Every structure is written in C-alpha cells, then in structure tokens.
C-alpha cells in the first residue's frame, strides 16, 4: 500500500544558530498562538483529505517549544483530516535543554514516538561558536530523559567540518554518540550559507573557513567506525541500527507523496511540487484572510521525474535498479547514460550489482558531482 507523509513546520526558536538558513524566528506568544490557529486551519482544509498517512514529522525551528496540548491538537487535526495508520511514525525535532522530563512524557502521551535530537557536537566551545543555546551536559541529560519517558527511537544530529574542528575532536564526538547508542544518527558536513552570521564571521576572519578536505576525512572515518558499531549506512547522511531507518525522510528519496503545512513547508504529490509562504506573519495573515499561502508551484515533466528518480534514489545506498527504472519510464538507464556511468565507475564513484547502480563511499562524499549529470 502506498502511503503519504505529513510535514509540520514549527518556525520558533529560543535563539537563532549562527549557521541557520531555515525559516525560523524567536518565539513570541502572540504570533505563536495565531500561527497555531492558522496551521490547524490549513491542515483541516487540505485537498488530500482521507489519504492514507503513515508518518508525521514536526520540524523547525524547535517544535518542542510548543506545549504538549498544542502538539496533541495538531496530531488530532491530522487524524481528523487524513487516514493516519495506527502504527504511524510521529517524529518531533527536539533541542537539548528545551524540555523537562514531564514535558517529554506528555509529548509521548500525545502520540509522539520518535525524537530527532539536535546534539550537533559534544564540545561546548563549538556549541557556543554555532550559537547553540544548549551545552553538552544538557544533551546528555535530555537523552536520559528521553529514555526515561519511553522514547525507544531517537535520532542524533551531528555536524562535521566546523570552523577550527580537529579530527580528534570529531572522533570524540562520534565516540560519545555511539556510546549513547541512539537508534539513528544524521550527520552533515557544515554548509556556510550567505547572509548567516557564520558566513559573516568567516568573511571577517573571526572564525576560520571550514576545511573541506578534513571534513571529507571526517566523513570517511565516521562511516568506517559506524559499521564496526553495528550501524547501517542507508543514506548519504544517515545511519541507523537495523530496522530504524527514518520512514518519513525516506519518502523524500523514493518519490512517495508528502504534504507540508506551515510557513515555508514544501509538498509533493507525485506529479507536482509546491511551497508555502516563508514569512511567518505573512503566512498567518494569509490563512486568517482566506488567501492562498502557496507561493511556488512546479508541475514536473517526465524528464523531471526521470532525473529525480535517479539523483534522489541514489541518495539511498541501496542504489537505483535500472530495470525498475525502465519499467517506470520505458528508458534503459544503463544505455542512456552509458558514458557518464562508465566514467563514474572508473573513478570509483559508483559500483554495479547486476542492474543496480549505487554510490561507493567515495561517491557518496562527491554525490553532487555525480547527480549533476542526471539533472
């Protein structure tokens, strides 16, 4: 059975991280209350009512800044609007130090059964440089509280390639994460976005420019250590213990439908993509005045769908089955891209397993260069 996912964007934070380029802002009681009303109204008026949904993902921002009653209200709205399966994966992004054990227990009772946990680094100096509002001690304390309140599916976020970060520092971060043994780990190479405080600091020489070569070494080292620790490298930037892949995030890579609600939320129904108004107040005012909030639409051509099937599908380390691709699009992928695939194979970026094409570990690190050939 084909099922869809629901993404809920909560744009509020206690502070704004120096590297952040997301649609977020500081929490204010008045706009947060109006945002809740607008969000529920958008969900319940969805054109995809009664569609089967098996994942709900609260992202942000810091969704855990909402009260358990507000989270429960949103989940109830989803249940009233969609056919949410009983065993749905319901994920909430949580910042360390932003929740109490009592609040986590209430979130669990409201239906949240998976936590995505923004650890980023266990080095307090690095956390301060990133503008994070928590300490490594709060990371450990919050993780203990998650376990104490029944969360048995927890994901950590870690960032490699931070300004001034050393290999030994990164190895220490990874070791501490594996010692805690979360079910899932997402790890990212730091991206410096223009217009962020971090980009300005680097430009002014306040912080050093990240070392891309060192970040690549960090990536390779983590994968090697992860395999020894029993984790599966199932997607370019994601590891999990067996059976704990992110069911929601996999929808982005496999072409399943997902419907986003809230400011800046993106959606895909298999044929078209669209995005909501990014500004929080403009989003709220539009909903309150019954004005459409979609500001960007893109109807996908067959060429678009074919390209996405390759470069999104190859994000998964299981690769893309050329015969399944041919059954869907009537095109022989191996023949269509014969020269490019041969060059990538000779360079050690991809490998073949029968009709399956997949990235090697080196290819995963250089995935953008590979994917560019299919766009």
C-alpha positions as CSV (number, residue, x, y, z in Angstrom):
1,X,0.0,0.0,0.0
2,X,1.4,3.4,-1.0
3,X,1.2,5.9,1.9
4,X,2.0,9.6,2.3
5,X,3.7,11.6,4.9
6,X,2.8,14.9,6.6
7,X,5.4,17.5,7.5
8,X,4.5,20.2,10.1
9,X,6.8,23.3,10.2
10,X,7.2,25.0,13.6
11,X,9.3,28.1,13.0
12,X,10.0,29.2,16.5
13,X,13.3,29.0,18.4
14,X,14.8,30.2,21.7
15,X,17.8,31.6,19.8
16,X,19.0,31.6,16.2
17,X,22.0,29.5,15.4
18,X,24.8,31.2,13.5
19,X,24.7,28.8,10.6
20,X,20.9,28.6,10.2
21,X,19.3,29.4,6.9
22,X,15.9,28.0,7.7
23,X,12.6,29.8,8.1
24,X,12.7,30.4,11.8
25,X,12.4,33.2,14.3
26,X,12.3,33.9,18.0
27,X,9.2,32.6,19.9
28,X,6.6,35.2,20.7
29,X,3.4,34.2,22.5
30,X,1.0,36.3,20.4
31,X,2.2,35.2,16.9
32,X,2.7,31.6,18.1
33,X,-1.0,31.4,19.2
34,X,-2.1,32.8,15.8
35,X,0.3,30.5,14.0
36,X,-1.3,27.5,15.7
37,X,-4.8,28.6,14.6
38,X,-3.6,29.1,11.0
39,X,-1.7,25.8,11.0
40,X,-4.7,23.8,12.1
41,X,-6.9,25.6,9.6
42,X,-4.5,24.8,6.8
43,X,-4.4,21.1,7.8
44,X,-8.1,20.6,8.1
45,X,-8.8,22.2,4.7
46,X,-6.3,20.1,2.8
47,X,-7.4,18.9,-0.6
48,X,-5.9,15.5,0.2
49,X,-8.3,14.6,3.0
50,X,-8.8,10.9,3.8
51,X,-5.4,9.9,2.1
52,X,-3.6,7.2,4.0
53,X,-0.7,8.7,6.0
54,X,1.9,6.7,8.0
55,X,4.4,9.4,9.0
56,X,4.0,12.8,10.7
57,X,7.2,14.9,11.1
58,X,7.4,18.1,13.3
59,X,10.3,20.1,12.0
60,X,11.6,23.6,12.5
61,X,12.6,25.6,14.3
62,X,12.2,24.0,17.6
63,X,8.8,22.1,17.7
64,X,9.4,21.1,21.4
65,X,8.8,24.8,22.3
66,X,5.1,24.2,21.8
67,X,3.1,22.8,24.7
68,X,2.0,19.1,24.7
69,X,-1.6,20.3,24.3
70,X,-0.6,22.2,21.1
71,X,1.2,19.2,19.7
72,X,-1.8,17.0,20.6
73,X,-4.1,19.5,18.8
74,X,-2.0,19.3,15.6
75,X,-1.9,15.5,15.7
76,X,-5.7,15.3,16.3
77,X,-6.2,17.6,13.3
78,X,-4.1,15.3,11.2
79,X,-6.1,12.3,12.4
80,X,-9.3,14.1,11.6
81,X,-8.2,15.0,8.1
82,X,-6.2,12.0,6.9
83,X,-6.4,8.3,7.4
84,X,-3.4,8.1,9.8
85,X,-2.5,4.4,10.3
86,X,-2.3,3.2,14.0
87,X,1.4,2.5,13.8
88,X,2.4,5.8,12.2
89,X,5.9,7.2,12.9
90,X,5.4,10.6,14.6
91,X,8.7,12.4,14.9
92,X,9.5,15.6,16.7
93,X,12.7,17.6,16.5
94,X,13.9,18.5,20.0
95,X,16.7,20.8,21.1
96,X,18.7,19.7,24.2
97,X,17.8,21.6,27.3
98,X,14.5,22.7,25.9
99,X,12.3,20.1,27.6
100,X,11.7,18.7,31.0
101,X,11.0,15.0,31.7
102,X,7.4,15.8,32.4
103,X,7.0,17.6,29.1
104,X,8.6,14.7,27.2
105,X,6.2,12.3,28.9
106,X,3.3,14.5,27.8
107,X,4.6,14.6,24.2
108,X,4.8,10.8,24.3
109,X,1.3,10.5,25.6
110,X,0.1,12.9,22.8
111,X,1.4,10.4,20.3
112,X,5.0,11.4,19.5
113,X,7.0,8.2,19.3
114,X,10.3,9.3,17.7
115,X,12.7,12.1,18.7
116,X,15.1,13.8,16.4
117,X,17.7,15.4,18.6
118,X,19.9,18.3,17.7
119,X,23.1,17.4,19.5
120,X,25.4,18.8,16.7
121,X,28.6,18.5,18.8
122,X,29.6,17.5,22.3
123,X,32.2,20.2,22.5
124,X,30.8,23.2,24.5
125,X,33.2,25.7,22.7
126,X,32.0,24.5,19.3
127,X,28.4,24.8,20.5
128,X,29.0,28.4,21.6
129,X,30.6,29.3,18.2
130,X,27.5,27.9,16.5
131,X,25.2,30.0,18.6
132,X,23.5,26.9,20.1
133,X,21.6,27.5,23.3
134,X,22.5,24.2,25.0
135,X,25.6,22.6,26.5
136,X,26.9,19.0,26.2
137,X,25.7,18.3,29.7
138,X,22.2,19.3,28.7
139,X,22.5,17.0,25.7
140,X,23.2,14.0,27.9
141,X,20.5,15.0,30.4
142,X,17.9,15.3,27.7
143,X,18.9,12.0,26.2
144,X,18.5,10.3,29.6
145,X,15.1,12.0,30.0
146,X,14.0,10.7,26.5
147,X,14.9,7.1,27.5
148,X,13.2,7.5,30.9
149,X,10.0,8.6,29.3
150,X,9.7,5.7,26.9
151,X,11.4,7.1,23.7
152,X,13.0,4.0,22.1
153,X,13.5,5.6,18.7
154,X,15.9,8.5,19.0
155,X,18.0,10.2,16.3
156,X,21.0,12.4,16.8
157,X,22.2,15.2,14.5
158,X,26.0,15.7,14.3
159,X,27.9,18.3,12.2
160,X,31.3,17.7,10.8
161,X,33.7,20.3,9.4
162,X,33.0,23.0,11.9
163,X,35.4,26.0,11.8
164,X,38.5,25.0,13.8
165,X,37.3,21.5,14.4
166,X,40.0,18.8,14.5
167,X,39.9,15.2,13.6
168,X,40.5,14.2,17.2
169,X,37.6,16.4,18.2
170,X,35.3,14.9,15.6
171,X,36.3,11.4,16.7
172,X,35.5,12.2,20.3
173,X,32.0,13.5,19.2
174,X,31.3,10.3,17.2
175,X,32.6,8.0,20.0
176,X,30.3,9.8,22.6
177,X,27.3,9.4,20.2
178,X,28.0,5.7,19.6
179,X,28.4,5.2,23.4
180,X,24.9,6.5,23.9
181,X,23.7,4.3,21.1
182,X,20.8,6.2,19.6
183,X,18.8,4.3,17.0
184,X,19.5,6.7,14.3
185,X,22.3,9.3,13.5
186,X,22.1,12.0,10.9
187,X,25.5,13.6,10.2
188,X,26.2,16.6,8.0
189,X,29.1,18.5,6.6
190,X,28.8,22.1,7.6
191,X,27.4,24.3,4.8
192,X,28.1,28.1,5.1
193,X,25.1,30.0,3.7
194,X,25.5,33.5,2.5
195,X,23.7,36.0,4.8
196,X,24.1,34.0,8.0
197,X,26.2,35.2,11.0
198,X,28.6,32.4,10.5
199,X,29.3,33.4,6.9
200,X,29.9,37.0,8.1
201,X,32.3,35.7,10.8
202,X,34.3,33.7,8.3
203,X,34.4,36.7,5.9
204,X,35.7,39.0,8.7
205,X,38.2,36.4,9.9
206,X,36.5,36.0,13.3
207,X,36.3,32.2,12.6
208,X,38.4,30.2,10.2
209,X,37.0,28.9,6.9
210,X,36.0,25.2,7.2
211,X,38.5,22.7,5.8
212,X,36.6,20.7,3.1
213,X,39.3,18.1,2.8
214,X,39.4,17.5,6.5
215,X,35.6,17.3,6.5
216,X,35.8,14.6,3.9
217,X,38.2,12.6,6.1
218,X,35.8,13.0,9.0
219,X,33.0,11.6,6.8
220,X,35.0,8.6,5.8
221,X,36.2,7.9,9.3
222,X,32.7,8.0,10.7
223,X,31.4,5.5,8.2
224,X,34.2,3.1,9.0
225,X,33.5,3.5,12.7
226,X,29.8,3.2,12.2
227,X,30.0,-0.2,10.5
228,X,32.1,-1.5,13.4
229,X,29.5,-0.2,15.8
230,X,26.6,-2.0,14.1
231,X,25.1,0.9,12.3
232,X,23.9,0.7,8.7
233,X,24.8,3.5,6.3
234,X,21.5,3.6,4.4
235,X,21.5,7.1,3.0
236,X,24.3,9.6,2.2
237,X,24.0,11.4,5.5
238,X,22.1,8.9,7.6
239,X,23.0,5.9,9.8
240,X,20.7,3.6,11.7
241,X,20.6,0.4,13.8
242,X,18.8,-2.3,11.9
243,X,15.1,-1.6,11.5
244,X,15.3,2.1,12.4
245,X,15.5,4.0,9.1
246,X,13.6,7.3,9.1
247,X,10.4,6.2,7.4
248,X,9.4,9.9,6.9
249,X,12.7,11.0,5.4
250,X,12.8,8.0,3.0
251,X,9.7,9.4,1.3
252,X,11.7,12.3,0.0
253,X,14.1,9.9,-1.7
254,X,11.7,7.3,-3.0
255,X,9.1,9.5,-4.7
256,X,6.3,9.0,-2.2
257,X,3.8,11.8,-1.6
258,X,4.3,14.2,1.4
259,X,2.2,17.2,2.4
260,X,3.7,20.1,4.2
261,X,1.9,22.5,6.4
262,X,3.1,25.8,8.0
263,X,5.3,28.6,6.7
264,X,7.9,27.5,4.1
265,X,6.6,23.9,4.1
266,X,7.1,22.0,0.9
267,X,4.8,19.3,-0.6
268,X,4.9,16.7,-3.4
269,X,2.0,14.6,-4.7
270,X,3.9,12.5,-7.3
271,X,3.4,15.0,-10.2
272,X,3.9,18.5,-8.8
273,X,5.8,20.3,-6.1
274,X,4.7,23.4,-4.2
275,X,5.9,25.6,-1.3
276,X,4.2,27.9,1.2
277,X,4.9,31.5,2.1
278,X,8.2,31.6,4.0
279,X,7.5,34.6,6.3
280,X,5.6,33.7,9.5
281,X,3.4,36.7,9.7
282,X,2.6,36.8,6.0
283,X,1.6,33.1,6.3
284,X,-0.6,33.7,9.3
285,X,-2.3,36.7,7.8
286,X,-3.0,34.9,4.5
287,X,-4.6,32.0,6.3
288,X,-6.7,34.3,8.5
289,X,-7.9,36.2,5.4
290,X,-8.5,33.0,3.3
291,X,-5.8,33.9,0.9
292,X,-3.8,31.1,-0.7
293,X,-0.4,30.6,1.0
294,X,1.3,28.6,-1.8
295,X,3.9,30.9,-3.4
296,X,5.7,28.5,-5.6
297,X,4.4,25.7,-7.9
298,X,6.2,23.4,-10.2
299,X,4.5,20.8,-12.4
300,X,7.0,18.1,-13.1
301,X,7.7,16.9,-16.6
302,X,8.6,13.3,-17.4
303,X,12.2,14.4,-17.8
304,X,12.0,15.9,-14.2
305,X,10.5,12.7,-12.8
306,X,13.2,10.6,-14.5
307,X,16.0,12.8,-13.2
308,X,14.6,12.8,-9.7
309,X,14.2,9.0,-9.7
310,X,18.0,8.8,-10.3
311,X,19.5,11.5,-8.2
312,X,17.1,11.2,-5.3
313,X,17.0,7.4,-5.4
314,X,20.8,7.2,-5.4
315,X,21.0,9.1,-2.2
316,X,19.9,5.7,-0.7
317,X,23.0,3.5,-0.5
318,X,20.9,0.6,-1.9
319,X,21.1,2.4,-5.2
320,X,18.8,2.6,-8.2
321,X,17.5,-0.5,-10.1
322,X,17.9,0.2,-13.8
323,X,15.3,-2.4,-14.7
324,X,12.7,-0.9,-12.3
325,X,13.5,2.5,-13.8
326,X,12.9,1.1,-17.3
327,X,9.6,-0.4,-16.2
328,X,8.5,3.0,-14.9
329,X,9.8,5.3,-17.8
330,X,10.4,3.0,-20.7
331,X,14.0,4.1,-20.9
332,X,17.2,2.0,-20.4
333,X,19.1,3.9,-17.8
334,X,22.3,2.0,-18.4
335,X,22.2,2.7,-22.1
336,X,21.0,6.3,-21.8
337,X,23.9,7.3,-19.5
338,X,26.4,4.8,-20.6
339,X,29.4,7.2,-21.0
340,X,28.7,9.0,-17.7
341,X,28.3,5.8,-15.8
342,X,31.5,4.3,-17.2
343,X,33.4,7.4,-16.2
344,X,32.0,7.4,-12.7
345,X,32.7,3.7,-12.3
346,X,36.3,4.1,-13.5
347,X,36.7,7.0,-11.0
348,X,35.4,4.8,-8.2
349,X,32.3,6.8,-7.5
350,X,29.7,4.2,-8.4
351,X,29.5,0.4,-8.5
352,X,27.2,-2.0,-10.2
353,X,25.4,-5.0,-8.7
354,X,23.7,-6.6,-11.6
355,X,21.3,-3.9,-12.8
356,X,21.6,-1.9,-9.6
357,X,23.7,1.3,-9.7
358,X,24.9,2.7,-6.4
359,X,27.3,5.2,-4.9
360,X,30.5,4.0,-3.3
361,X,31.6,5.7,-0.1
362,X,33.8,8.0,-2.1
363,X,30.9,8.6,-4.5
364,X,28.7,9.5,-1.5
365,X,31.1,12.2,-0.5
366,X,31.2,13.6,-4.1
367,X,27.5,12.9,-4.8
368,X,26.7,16.4,-6.1
369,X,29.2,15.9,-8.9
370,X,27.5,12.6,-9.8
371,X,24.0,13.8,-9.6
372,X,24.7,16.9,-11.8
373,X,24.9,14.5,-14.8
374,X,21.3,13.4,-14.3
375,X,19.6,16.8,-13.9
